[in-house]
Amino acid sequence: MEFSLEDMDMSGFQKGATYDQIKAYILEKHSLKVSSLYISQVKRKCGLDVGQNYNLSKKEDIKVPQCPMEKEAAIMEALKFFGDGLTNI
């Protein structure tokens, strides 16, 4: 018997949640709006994989806003809820 992984729907095997799912969870649970930037900052801080940013600025001295502590805590909770590898934090 032969089968090809190319034809399989792999969407069910995604670990964790999408950024949109994380945003919706935080908005519903904490009434906070968080950006994808803040989510990726927290994921990097925790050593989790993040996708590549294709919207890089061409300016030399860009000021990147840092995630406020209140939003960081909400993002951490969402990552734990969705099982993104934050069991020990």
PDB file of N, CA, C and O in Angstrom:
ATOM      1  N   MET A   1       0.839  -1.169   0.000  1.00  0.00           N
ATOM      2  CA  MET A   1       0.000   0.000   0.000  1.00  0.00           C
ATOM      3  C   MET A   1       0.892   1.243   0.000  1.00  0.00           C
ATOM      4  O   MET A   1       1.834   1.332   0.787  1.00  0.00           O
ATOM      5  N   GLU A   2       0.597   2.194  -0.875  1.00  0.00           N
ATOM      6  CA  GLU A   2       1.365   3.421  -0.965  1.00  0.00           C
ATOM      7  C   GLU A   2       0.461   4.626  -0.729  1.00  0.00           C
ATOM      8  O   GLU A   2      -0.716   4.625  -1.092  1.00  0.00           O
ATOM      9  N   PHE A   3       1.035   5.641  -0.119  1.00  0.00           N
ATOM     10  CA  PHE A   3       0.295   6.895   0.034  1.00  0.00           C
ATOM     11  C   PHE A   3       1.279   8.050  -0.022  1.00  0.00           C
ATOM     12  O   PHE A   3       2.474   7.877   0.220  1.00  0.00           O
ATOM     13  N   SER A   4       0.767   9.221  -0.341  1.00  0.00           N
ATOM     14  CA  SER A   4       1.599  10.408  -0.471  1.00  0.00           C
ATOM     15  C   SER A   4       1.183  11.439   0.569  1.00  0.00           C
ATOM     16  O   SER A   4      -0.005  11.712   0.743  1.00  0.00           O
ATOM     17  N   LEU A   5       2.160  12.006   1.253  1.00  0.00           N
ATOM     18  CA  LEU A   5       1.874  13.053   2.229  1.00  0.00           C
ATOM     19  C   LEU A   5       1.463  14.355   1.547  1.00  0.00           C
ATOM     20  O   LEU A   5       0.859  15.221   2.180  1.00  0.00           O
ATOM     21  N   GLU A   6       1.783  14.499   0.273  1.00  0.00           N
ATOM     22  CA  GLU A   6       1.427  15.712  -0.461  1.00  0.00           C
ATOM     23  C   GLU A   6      -0.085  15.899  -0.551  1.00  0.00           C
ATOM     24  O   GLU A   6      -0.569  17.030  -0.585  1.00  0.00           O
ATOM     25  N   ASP A   7      -0.816  14.818  -0.589  1.00  0.00           N
ATOM     26  CA  ASP A   7      -2.267  14.893  -0.738  1.00  0.00           C
ATOM     27  C   ASP A   7      -3.003  14.956   0.597  1.00  0.00           C
ATOM     28  O   ASP A   7      -4.220  15.135   0.630  1.00  0.00           O
ATOM     29  N   MET A   8      -2.270  14.809   1.688  1.00  0.00           N
ATOM     30  CA  MET A   8      -2.914  14.806   3.009  1.00  0.00           C
ATOM     31  C   MET A   8      -3.166  16.220   3.505  1.00  0.00           C
ATOM     32  O   MET A   8      -2.383  17.131   3.238  1.00  0.00           O
ATOM     33  N   ASP A   9      -4.254  16.394   4.221  1.00  0.00           N
ATOM     34  CA  ASP A   9      -4.555  17.657   4.879  1.00  0.00           C
ATOM     35  C   ASP A   9      -3.810  17.669   6.212  1.00  0.00           C
ATOM     36  O   ASP A   9      -4.178  16.947   7.139  1.00  0.00           O
ATOM     37  N   MET A  10      -2.763  18.488   6.305  1.00  0.00           N
ATOM     38  CA  MET A  10      -1.917  18.524   7.493  1.00  0.00           C
ATOM     39  C   MET A  10      -2.349  19.608   8.475  1.00  0.00           C
ATOM     40  O   MET A  10      -1.689  19.805   9.495  1.00  0.00           O
ATOM     41  N   SER A  11      -3.435  20.311   8.193  1.00  0.00           N
ATOM     42  CA  SER A  11      -3.840  21.431   9.046  1.00  0.00           C
ATOM     43  C   SER A  11      -4.193  20.977  10.458  1.00  0.00           C
ATOM     44  O   SER A  11      -4.033  21.748  11.404  1.00  0.00           O
ATOM     45  N   GLY A  12      -4.662  19.760  10.621  1.00  0.00           N
ATOM     46  CA  GLY A  12      -5.009  19.260  11.942  1.00  0.00           C
ATOM     47  C   GLY A  12      -3.806  18.947  12.815  1.00  0.00           C
ATOM     48  O   GLY A  12      -3.959  18.711  14.014  1.00  0.00           O
ATOM     49  N   PHE A  13      -2.617  18.942  12.237  1.00  0.00           N
ATOM     50  CA  PHE A  13      -1.409  18.592  12.977  1.00  0.00           C
ATOM     51  C   PHE A  13      -0.656  19.816  13.485  1.00  0.00           C
ATOM     52  O   PHE A  13       0.418  19.684  14.072  1.00  0.00           O
ATOM     53  N   GLN A  14      -1.206  20.991  13.266  1.00  0.00           N
ATOM     54  CA  GLN A  14      -0.540  22.212  13.719  1.00  0.00           C
ATOM     55  C   GLN A  14      -0.532  22.256  15.236  1.00  0.00           C
ATOM     56  O   GLN A  14      -1.571  22.091  15.875  1.00  0.00           O
ATOM     57  N   LYS A  15       0.640  22.478  15.809  1.00  0.00           N
ATOM     58  CA  LYS A  15       0.756  22.589  17.263  1.00  0.00           C
ATOM     59  C   LYS A  15       0.505  24.029  17.659  1.00  0.00           C
ATOM     60  O   LYS A  15       1.026  24.955  17.036  1.00  0.00           O
ATOM     61  N   GLY A  16      -0.287  24.213  18.685  1.00  0.00           N
ATOM     62  CA  GLY A  16      -0.545  25.562  19.163  1.00  0.00           C
ATOM     63  C   GLY A  16      -1.639  26.247  18.373  1.00  0.00           C
ATOM     64  O   GLY A  16      -2.489  25.600  17.762  1.00  0.00           O
ATOM     65  N   ALA A  17      -1.601  27.562  18.396  1.00  0.00           N
ATOM     66  CA  ALA A  17      -2.656  28.352  17.785  1.00  0.00           C
ATOM     67  C   ALA A  17      -2.071  29.362  16.807  1.00  0.00           C
ATOM     68  O   ALA A  17      -0.881  29.673  16.844  1.00  0.00           O
ATOM     69  N   THR A  18      -2.933  29.864  15.938  1.00  0.00           N
ATOM     70  CA  THR A  18      -2.523  30.926  15.035  1.00  0.00           C
ATOM     71  C   THR A  18      -2.528  32.247  15.791  1.00  0.00           C
ATOM     72  O   THR A  18      -3.099  32.344  16.878  1.00  0.00           O
ATOM     73  N   TYR A  19      -1.901  33.250  15.224  1.00  0.00           N
ATOM     74  CA  TYR A  19      -1.884  34.564  15.854  1.00  0.00           C
ATOM     75  C   TYR A  19      -3.309  35.106  15.984  1.00  0.00           C
ATOM     76  O   TYR A  19      -3.638  35.741  16.986  1.00  0.00           O
ATOM     77  N   ASP A  20      -4.155  34.861  14.981  1.00  0.00           N
ATOM     78  CA  ASP A  20      -5.543  35.324  15.050  1.00  0.00           C
ATOM     79  C   ASP A  20      -6.312  34.643  16.181  1.00  0.00           C
ATOM     80  O   ASP A  20      -7.138  35.278  16.836  1.00  0.00           O
ATOM     81  N   GLN A  21      -6.049  33.364  16.413  1.00  0.00           N
ATOM     82  CA  GLN A  21      -6.701  32.660  17.518  1.00  0.00           C
ATOM     83  C   GLN A  21      -6.236  33.214  18.861  1.00  0.00           C
ATOM     84  O   GLN A  21      -7.034  33.367  19.786  1.00  0.00           O
ATOM     85  N   ILE A  22      -4.955  33.512  18.965  1.00  0.00           N
ATOM     86  CA  ILE A  22      -4.412  34.082  20.204  1.00  0.00           C
ATOM     87  C   ILE A  22      -5.025  35.455  20.455  1.00  0.00           C
ATOM     88  O   ILE A  22      -5.421  35.764  21.579  1.00  0.00           O
ATOM     89  N   LYS A  23      -5.105  36.278  19.411  1.00  0.00           N
ATOM     90  CA  LYS A  23      -5.696  37.611  19.543  1.00  0.00           C
ATOM     91  C   LYS A  23      -7.152  37.521  19.991  1.00  0.00           C
ATOM     92  O   LYS A  23      -7.574  38.262  20.879  1.00  0.00           O
ATOM     93  N   ALA A  24      -7.917  36.622  19.386  1.00  0.00           N
ATOM     94  CA  ALA A  24      -9.337  36.469  19.731  1.00  0.00           C
ATOM     95  C   ALA A  24      -9.497  35.999  21.172  1.00  0.00           C
ATOM     96  O   ALA A  24     -10.371  36.491  21.887  1.00  0.00           O
ATOM     97  N   TYR A  25      -8.663  35.052  21.609  1.00  0.00           N
ATOM     98  CA  TYR A  25      -8.716  34.545  22.979  1.00  0.00           C
ATOM     99  C   TYR A  25      -8.457  35.669  23.977  1.00  0.00           C
ATOM    100  O   TYR A  25      -9.185  35.806  24.961  1.00  0.00           O
ATOM    101  N   ILE A  26      -7.425  36.473  23.728  1.00  0.00           N
ATOM    102  CA  ILE A  26      -7.060  37.561  24.644  1.00  0.00           C
ATOM    103  C   ILE A  26      -8.137  38.638  24.661  1.00  0.00           C
ATOM    104  O   ILE A  26      -8.449  39.188  25.717  1.00  0.00           O
ATOM    105  N   LEU A  27      -8.702  38.943  23.503  1.00  0.00           N
ATOM    106  CA  LEU A  27      -9.763  39.951  23.444  1.00  0.00           C
ATOM    107  C   LEU A  27     -10.982  39.494  24.232  1.00  0.00           C
ATOM    108  O   LEU A  27     -11.583  40.277  24.967  1.00  0.00           O
ATOM    109  N   GLU A  28     -11.348  38.221  24.075  1.00  0.00           N
ATOM    110  CA  GLU A  28     -12.519  37.691  24.778  1.00  0.00           C
ATOM    111  C   GLU A  28     -12.280  37.579  26.283  1.00  0.00           C
ATOM    112  O   GLU A  28     -13.145  37.942  27.080  1.00  0.00           O
ATOM    113  N   LYS A  29     -11.121  37.082  26.666  1.00  0.00           N
ATOM    114  CA  LYS A  29     -10.855  36.804  28.074  1.00  0.00           C
ATOM    115  C   LYS A  29     -10.419  38.044  28.868  1.00  0.00           C
ATOM    116  O   LYS A  29     -10.784  38.195  30.034  1.00  0.00           O
ATOM    117  N   HIS A  30      -9.633  38.935  28.228  1.00  0.00           N
ATOM    118  CA  HIS A  30      -9.055  40.072  28.950  1.00  0.00           C
ATOM    119  C   HIS A  30      -9.502  41.434  28.411  1.00  0.00           C
ATOM    120  O   HIS A  30      -9.137  42.468  28.970  1.00  0.00           O
ATOM    121  N   SER A  31     -10.274  41.441  27.347  1.00  0.00           N
ATOM    122  CA  SER A  31     -10.702  42.686  26.684  1.00  0.00           C
ATOM    123  C   SER A  31      -9.510  43.549  26.283  1.00  0.00           C
ATOM    124  O   SER A  31      -9.563  44.776  26.362  1.00  0.00           O
ATOM    125  N   LEU A  32      -8.438  42.890  25.854  1.00  0.00           N
ATOM    126  CA  LEU A  32      -7.236  43.580  25.387  1.00  0.00           C
ATOM    127  C   LEU A  32      -6.999  43.248  23.920  1.00  0.00           C
ATOM    128  O   LEU A  32      -7.223  42.118  23.485  1.00  0.00           O
ATOM    129  N   LYS A  33      -6.550  44.231  23.170  1.00  0.00           N
ATOM    130  CA  LYS A  33      -6.133  43.986  21.798  1.00  0.00           C
ATOM    131  C   LYS A  33      -4.615  43.905  21.785  1.00  0.00           C
ATOM    132  O   LYS A  33      -3.933  44.788  22.305  1.00  0.00           O
ATOM    133  N   VAL A  34      -4.093  42.847  21.189  1.00  0.00           N
ATOM    134  CA  VAL A  34      -2.647  42.677  21.083  1.00  0.00           C
ATOM    135  C   VAL A  34      -2.278  42.571  19.605  1.00  0.00           C
ATOM    136  O   VAL A  34      -3.071  42.108  18.785  1.00  0.00           O
ATOM    137  N   SER A  35      -1.088  42.999  19.287  1.00  0.00           N
ATOM    138  CA  SER A  35      -0.620  42.944  17.908  1.00  0.00           C
ATOM    139  C   SER A  35       0.190  41.670  17.664  1.00  0.00           C
ATOM    140  O   SER A  35       0.646  41.013  18.600  1.00  0.00           O
ATOM    141  N   SER A  36       0.353  41.345  16.400  1.00  0.00           N
ATOM    142  CA  SER A  36       1.198  40.211  16.029  1.00  0.00           C
ATOM    143  C   SER A  36       2.637  40.454  16.483  1.00  0.00           C
ATOM    144  O   SER A  36       3.345  39.520  16.857  1.00  0.00           O
ATOM    145  N   LEU A  37       3.059  41.716  16.445  1.00  0.00           N
ATOM    146  CA  LEU A  37       4.398  42.068  16.918  1.00  0.00           C
ATOM    147  C   LEU A  37       4.579  41.666  18.373  1.00  0.00           C
ATOM    148  O   LEU A  37       5.590  41.058  18.724  1.00  0.00           O
ATOM    149  N   TYR A  38       3.610  41.998  19.224  1.00  0.00           N
ATOM    150  CA  TYR A  38       3.708  41.658  20.637  1.00  0.00           C
ATOM    151  C   TYR A  38       3.721  40.142  20.837  1.00  0.00           C
ATOM    152  O   TYR A  38       4.470  39.632  21.670  1.00  0.00           O
ATOM    153  N   ILE A  39       2.908  39.434  20.089  1.00  0.00           N
ATOM    154  CA  ILE A  39       2.876  37.966  20.207  1.00  0.00           C
ATOM    155  C   ILE A  39       4.237  37.390  19.833  1.00  0.00           C
ATOM    156  O   ILE A  39       4.760  36.525  20.536  1.00  0.00           O
ATOM    157  N   SER A  40       4.813  37.862  18.731  1.00  0.00           N
ATOM    158  CA  SER A  40       6.117  37.325  18.322  1.00  0.00           C
ATOM    159  C   SER A  40       7.217  37.695  19.309  1.00  0.00           C
ATOM    160  O   SER A  40       8.136  36.906  19.525  1.00  0.00           O
ATOM    161  N   GLN A  41       7.140  38.890  19.918  1.00  0.00           N
ATOM    162  CA  GLN A  41       8.130  39.272  20.929  1.00  0.00           C
ATOM    163  C   GLN A  41       8.083  38.318  22.119  1.00  0.00           C
ATOM    164  O   GLN A  41       9.122  37.880  22.613  1.00  0.00           O
ATOM    165  N   VAL A  42       6.879  38.002  22.574  1.00  0.00           N
ATOM    166  CA  VAL A  42       6.729  37.102  23.722  1.00  0.00           C
ATOM    167  C   VAL A  42       7.178  35.697  23.348  1.00  0.00           C
ATOM    168  O   VAL A  42       7.838  35.030  24.146  1.00  0.00           O
ATOM    169  N   LYS A  43       6.833  35.235  22.151  1.00  0.00           N
ATOM    170  CA  LYS A  43       7.252  33.906  21.722  1.00  0.00           C
ATOM    171  C   LYS A  43       8.775  33.810  21.644  1.00  0.00           C
ATOM    172  O   LYS A  43       9.361  32.809  22.056  1.00  0.00           O
ATOM    173  N   ARG A  44       9.411  34.853  21.117  1.00  0.00           N
ATOM    174  CA  ARG A  44      10.882  34.861  21.062  1.00  0.00           C
ATOM    175  C   ARG A  44      11.475  34.842  22.468  1.00  0.00           C
ATOM    176  O   ARG A  44      12.444  34.131  22.733  1.00  0.00           O
ATOM    177  N   LYS A  45      10.887  35.625  23.361  1.00  0.00           N
ATOM    178  CA  LYS A  45      11.361  35.705  24.745  1.00  0.00           C
ATOM    179  C   LYS A  45      11.300  34.330  25.419  1.00  0.00           C
ATOM    180  O   LYS A  45      12.137  34.007  26.261  1.00  0.00           O
ATOM    181  N   CYS A  46      10.309  33.531  25.043  1.00  0.00           N
ATOM    182  CA  CYS A  46      10.129  32.198  25.613  1.00  0.00           C
ATOM    183  C   CYS A  46      10.885  31.120  24.838  1.00  0.00           C
ATOM    184  O   CYS A  46      10.836  29.946  25.203  1.00  0.00           O
ATOM    185  N   GLY A  47      11.578  31.509  23.782  1.00  0.00           N
ATOM    186  CA  GLY A  47      12.343  30.547  22.995  1.00  0.00           C
ATOM    187  C   GLY A  47      11.512  29.735  22.025  1.00  0.00           C
ATOM    188  O   GLY A  47      11.941  28.669  21.586  1.00  0.00           O
ATOM    189  N   LEU A  48      10.327  30.222  21.683  1.00  0.00           N
ATOM    190  CA  LEU A  48       9.465  29.522  20.735  1.00  0.00           C
ATOM    191  C   LEU A  48       9.726  30.011  19.317  1.00  0.00           C
ATOM    192  O   LEU A  48      10.177  31.137  19.107  1.00  0.00           O
ATOM    193  N   ASP A  49       9.436  29.154  18.356  1.00  0.00           N
ATOM    194  CA  ASP A  49       9.628  29.508  16.950  1.00  0.00           C
ATOM    195  C   ASP A  49       8.621  30.560  16.513  1.00  0.00           C
ATOM    196  O   ASP A  49       7.452  30.524  16.897  1.00  0.00           O
ATOM    197  N   VAL A  50       9.095  31.490  15.710  1.00  0.00           N
ATOM    198  CA  VAL A  50       8.232  32.489  15.082  1.00  0.00           C
ATOM    199  C   VAL A  50       8.561  32.521  13.602  1.00  0.00           C
ATOM    200  O   VAL A  50       9.678  32.202  13.195  1.00  0.00           O
ATOM    201  N   GLY A  51       7.593  32.902  12.814  1.00  0.00           N
ATOM    202  CA  GLY A  51       7.816  32.984  11.377  1.00  0.00           C
ATOM    203  C   GLY A  51       8.697  34.168  11.016  1.00  0.00           C
ATOM    204  O   GLY A  51       8.985  35.026  11.849  1.00  0.00           O
ATOM    205  N   GLN A  52       9.111  34.198   9.780  1.00  0.00           N
ATOM    206  CA  GLN A  52       9.960  35.283   9.301  1.00  0.00           C
ATOM    207  C   GLN A  52       9.118  36.519   9.036  1.00  0.00           C
ATOM    208  O   GLN A  52       8.003  36.421   8.525  1.00  0.00           O
ATOM    209  N   ASN A  53       9.653  37.678   9.384  1.00  0.00           N
ATOM    210  CA  ASN A  53       8.968  38.942   9.159  1.00  0.00           C
ATOM    211  C   ASN A  53       9.364  39.473   7.788  1.00  0.00           C
ATOM    212  O   ASN A  53      10.534  39.769   7.541  1.00  0.00           O
ATOM    213  N   TYR A  54       8.384  39.592   6.898  1.00  0.00           N
ATOM    214  CA  TYR A  54       8.658  40.078   5.555  1.00  0.00           C
ATOM    215  C   TYR A  54       8.406  41.577   5.425  1.00  0.00           C
ATOM    216  O   TYR A  54       8.668  42.150   4.367  1.00  0.00           O
ATOM    217  N   ASN A  55       7.905  42.223   6.471  1.00  0.00           N
ATOM    218  CA  ASN A  55       7.607  43.651   6.436  1.00  0.00           C
ATOM    219  C   ASN A  55       8.680  44.453   7.165  1.00  0.00           C
ATOM    220  O   ASN A  55       8.363  45.290   8.010  1.00  0.00           O
ATOM    221  N   LEU A  56       9.919  44.206   6.850  1.00  0.00           N
ATOM    222  CA  LEU A  56      11.011  44.902   7.515  1.00  0.00           C
ATOM    223  C   LEU A  56      11.133  46.329   7.000  1.00  0.00           C
ATOM    224  O   LEU A  56      10.995  46.582   5.804  1.00  0.00           O
ATOM    225  N   SER A  57      11.391  47.249   7.907  1.00  0.00           N
ATOM    226  CA  SER A  57      11.541  48.655   7.557  1.00  0.00           C
ATOM    227  C   SER A  57      12.872  48.885   6.865  1.00  0.00           C
ATOM    228  O   SER A  57      13.862  48.211   7.150  1.00  0.00           O
ATOM    229  N   LYS A  58      12.881  49.835   5.963  1.00  0.00           N
ATOM    230  CA  LYS A  58      14.116  50.178   5.272  1.00  0.00           C
ATOM    231  C   LYS A  58      14.844  51.325   5.972  1.00  0.00           C
ATOM    232  O   LYS A  58      15.939  51.709   5.563  1.00  0.00           O
ATOM    233  N   LYS A  59      14.244  51.862   7.010  1.00  0.00           N
ATOM    234  CA  LYS A  59      14.862  52.931   7.785  1.00  0.00           C
ATOM    235  C   LYS A  59      15.965  52.359   8.665  1.00  0.00           C
ATOM    236  O   LYS A  59      15.922  51.193   9.057  1.00  0.00           O
ATOM    237  N   GLU A  60      16.950  53.191   8.966  1.00  0.00           N
ATOM    238  CA  GLU A  60      18.064  52.721   9.782  1.00  0.00           C
ATOM    239  C   GLU A  60      17.766  52.753  11.278  1.00  0.00           C
ATOM    240  O   GLU A  60      18.132  51.824  11.999  1.00  0.00           O
ATOM    241  N   ASP A  61      17.114  53.800  11.748  1.00  0.00           N
ATOM    242  CA  ASP A  61      16.870  53.938  13.185  1.00  0.00           C
ATOM    243  C   ASP A  61      15.379  53.789  13.502  1.00  0.00           C
ATOM    244  O   ASP A  61      14.698  54.754  13.849  1.00  0.00           O
ATOM    245  N   ILE A  62      14.902  52.569  13.373  1.00  0.00           N
ATOM    246  CA  ILE A  62      13.486  52.309  13.639  1.00  0.00           C
ATOM    247  C   ILE A  62      13.262  52.107  15.131  1.00  0.00           C
ATOM    248  O   ILE A  62      14.112  51.557  15.832  1.00  0.00           O
ATOM    249  N   LYS A  63      12.126  52.552  15.595  1.00  0.00           N
ATOM    250  CA  LYS A  63      11.756  52.366  16.992  1.00  0.00           C
ATOM    251  C   LYS A  63      10.659  51.317  17.055  1.00  0.00           C
ATOM    252  O   LYS A  63       9.542  51.539  16.587  1.00  0.00           O
ATOM    253  N   VAL A  64      10.986  50.185  17.631  1.00  0.00           N
ATOM    254  CA  VAL A  64      10.044  49.083  17.739  1.00  0.00           C
ATOM    255  C   VAL A  64       9.379  49.145  19.107  1.00  0.00           C
ATOM    256  O   VAL A  64      10.066  49.078  20.126  1.00  0.00           O
ATOM    257  N   PRO A  65       8.048  49.273  19.149  1.00  0.00           N
ATOM    258  CA  PRO A  65       7.382  49.303  20.452  1.00  0.00           C
ATOM    259  C   PRO A  65       7.538  47.965  21.174  1.00  0.00           C
ATOM    260  O   PRO A  65       7.487  46.904  20.552  1.00  0.00           O
ATOM    261  N   GLN A  66       7.728  48.027  22.477  1.00  0.00           N
ATOM    262  CA  GLN A  66       7.878  46.818  23.282  1.00  0.00           C
ATOM    263  C   GLN A  66       6.546  46.474  23.945  1.00  0.00           C
ATOM    264  O   GLN A  66       5.777  47.357  24.324  1.00  0.00           O
ATOM    265  N   CYS A  67       6.297  45.198  24.073  1.00  0.00           N
ATOM    266  CA  CYS A  67       5.048  44.705  24.640  1.00  0.00           C
ATOM    267  C   CYS A  67       4.925  45.102  26.114  1.00  0.00           C
ATOM    268  O   CYS A  67       5.822  44.816  26.907  1.00  0.00           O
ATOM    269  N   PRO A  68       3.813  45.763  26.487  1.00  0.00           N
ATOM    270  CA  PRO A  68       3.586  46.102  27.899  1.00  0.00           C
ATOM    271  C   PRO A  68       3.414  44.830  28.737  1.00  0.00           C
ATOM    272  O   PRO A  68       2.959  43.803  28.234  1.00  0.00           O
ATOM    273  N   MET A  69       3.778  44.911  30.001  1.00  0.00           N
ATOM    274  CA  MET A  69       3.727  43.745  30.894  1.00  0.00           C
ATOM    275  C   MET A  69       2.331  43.132  30.975  1.00  0.00           C
ATOM    276  O   MET A  69       2.198  41.908  30.997  1.00  0.00           O
ATOM    277  N   GLU A  70       1.294  43.959  31.020  1.00  0.00           N
ATOM    278  CA  GLU A  70      -0.077  43.452  31.104  1.00  0.00           C
ATOM    279  C   GLU A  70      -0.417  42.589  29.881  1.00  0.00           C
ATOM    280  O   GLU A  70      -1.022  41.525  30.012  1.00  0.00           O
ATOM    281  N   LYS A  71      -0.027  43.050  28.714  1.00  0.00           N
ATOM    282  CA  LYS A  71      -0.305  42.293  27.490  1.00  0.00           C
ATOM    283  C   LYS A  71       0.600  41.065  27.394  1.00  0.00           C
ATOM    284  O   LYS A  71       0.181  40.021  26.893  1.00  0.00           O
ATOM    285  N   GLU A  72       1.832  41.188  27.870  1.00  0.00           N
ATOM    286  CA  GLU A  72       2.744  40.041  27.872  1.00  0.00           C
ATOM    287  C   GLU A  72       2.168  38.908  28.722  1.00  0.00           C
ATOM    288  O   GLU A  72       2.212  37.745  28.320  1.00  0.00           O
ATOM    289  N   ALA A  73       1.632  39.243  29.889  1.00  0.00           N
ATOM    290  CA  ALA A  73       1.037  38.227  30.760  1.00  0.00           C
ATOM    291  C   ALA A  73      -0.165  37.563  30.083  1.00  0.00           C
ATOM    292  O   ALA A  73      -0.345  36.350  30.189  1.00  0.00           O
ATOM    293  N   ALA A  74      -0.982  38.351  29.393  1.00  0.00           N
ATOM    294  CA  ALA A  74      -2.150  37.801  28.699  1.00  0.00           C
ATOM    295  C   ALA A  74      -1.719  36.894  27.550  1.00  0.00           C
ATOM    296  O   ALA A  74      -2.339  35.857  27.315  1.00  0.00           O
ATOM    297  N   ILE A  75      -0.664  37.275  26.833  1.00  0.00           N
ATOM    298  CA  ILE A  75      -0.163  36.446  25.733  1.00  0.00           C
ATOM    299  C   ILE A  75       0.416  35.144  26.275  1.00  0.00           C
ATOM    300  O   ILE A  75       0.192  34.079  25.699  1.00  0.00           O
ATOM    301  N   MET A  76       1.156  35.221  27.378  1.00  0.00           N
ATOM    302  CA  MET A  76       1.715  34.007  27.996  1.00  0.00           C
ATOM    303  C   MET A  76       0.592  33.051  28.391  1.00  0.00           C
ATOM    304  O   MET A  76       0.686  31.844  28.166  1.00  0.00           O
ATOM    305  N   GLU A  77      -0.466  33.596  28.980  1.00  0.00           N
ATOM    306  CA  GLU A  77      -1.603  32.761  29.370  1.00  0.00           C
ATOM    307  C   GLU A  77      -2.227  32.102  28.144  1.00  0.00           C
ATOM    308  O   GLU A  77      -2.569  30.920  28.182  1.00  0.00           O
ATOM    309  N   ALA A  78      -2.377  32.853  27.065  1.00  0.00           N
ATOM    310  CA  ALA A  78      -2.965  32.299  25.839  1.00  0.00           C
ATOM    311  C   ALA A  78      -2.074  31.204  25.260  1.00  0.00           C
ATOM    312  O   ALA A  78      -2.576  30.176  24.804  1.00  0.00           O
ATOM    313  N   LEU A  79      -0.765  31.412  25.274  1.00  0.00           N
ATOM    314  CA  LEU A  79       0.147  30.392  24.754  1.00  0.00           C
ATOM    315  C   LEU A  79       0.066  29.114  25.580  1.00  0.00           C
ATOM    316  O   LEU A  79       0.115  28.012  25.032  1.00  0.00           O
ATOM    317  N   LYS A  80      -0.055  29.259  26.891  1.00  0.00           N
ATOM    318  CA  LYS A  80      -0.231  28.084  27.753  1.00  0.00           C
ATOM    319  C   LYS A  80      -1.552  27.392  27.445  1.00  0.00           C
ATOM    320  O   LYS A  80      -1.609  26.165  27.359  1.00  0.00           O
ATOM    321  N   PHE A  81      -2.622  28.182  27.279  1.00  0.00           N
ATOM    322  CA  PHE A  81      -3.949  27.633  27.004  1.00  0.00           C
ATOM    323  C   PHE A  81      -3.942  26.812  25.715  1.00  0.00           C
ATOM    324  O   PHE A  81      -4.536  25.735  25.659  1.00  0.00           O
ATOM    325  N   PHE A  82      -3.272  27.319  24.687  1.00  0.00           N
ATOM    326  CA  PHE A  82      -3.252  26.642  23.387  1.00  0.00           C
ATOM    327  C   PHE A  82      -2.165  25.588  23.286  1.00  0.00           C
ATOM    328  O   PHE A  82      -2.044  24.930  22.253  1.00  0.00           O
ATOM    329  N   GLY A  83      -1.365  25.411  24.345  1.00  0.00           N
ATOM    330  CA  GLY A  83      -0.365  24.347  24.354  1.00  0.00           C
ATOM    331  C   GLY A  83       0.809  24.618  23.437  1.00  0.00           C
ATOM    332  O   GLY A  83       1.247  23.728  22.709  1.00  0.00           O
ATOM    333  N   ASP A  84       1.322  25.835  23.464  1.00  0.00           N
ATOM    334  CA  ASP A  84       2.471  26.185  22.613  1.00  0.00           C
ATOM    335  C   ASP A  84       3.797  25.923  23.300  1.00  0.00           C
ATOM    336  O   ASP A  84       4.784  26.595  22.999  1.00  0.00           O
ATOM    337  N   GLY A  85       3.847  24.978  24.202  1.00  0.00           N
ATOM    338  CA  GLY A  85       5.123  24.609  24.816  1.00  0.00           C
ATOM    339  C   GLY A  85       5.491  25.414  26.046  1.00  0.00           C
ATOM    340  O   GLY A  85       6.664  25.442  26.420  1.00  0.00           O
ATOM    341  N   LEU A  86       4.544  26.066  26.685  1.00  0.00           N
ATOM    342  CA  LEU A  86       4.839  26.884  27.854  1.00  0.00           C
ATOM    343  C   LEU A  86       4.322  26.226  29.120  1.00  0.00           C
ATOM    344  O   LEU A  86       3.577  26.854  29.873  1.00  0.00           O
ATOM    345  N   THR A  87       4.681  25.025  29.366  1.00  0.00           N
ATOM    346  CA  THR A  87       4.156  24.333  30.554  1.00  0.00           C
ATOM    347  C   THR A  87       4.923  24.688  31.815  1.00  0.00           C
ATOM    348  O   THR A  87       4.369  24.612  32.912  1.00  0.00           O
ATOM    349  N   ASN A  88       6.187  25.074  31.684  1.00  0.00           N
ATOM    350  CA  ASN A  88       7.005  25.332  32.874  1.00  0.00           C
ATOM    351  C   ASN A  88       7.145  26.802  33.215  1.00  0.00           C
ATOM    352  O   ASN A  88       7.941  27.146  34.090  1.00  0.00           O
ATOM    353  N   ILE A  89       6.409  27.678  32.563  1.00  0.00           N
ATOM    354  CA  ILE A  89       6.572  29.117  32.800  1.00  0.00           C
ATOM    355  C   ILE A  89       5.463  29.620  33.675  1.00  0.00           C
ATOM    356  O   ILE A  89       5.418  30.808  33.992  1.00  0.00           O
TER     357      ILE A  89
END
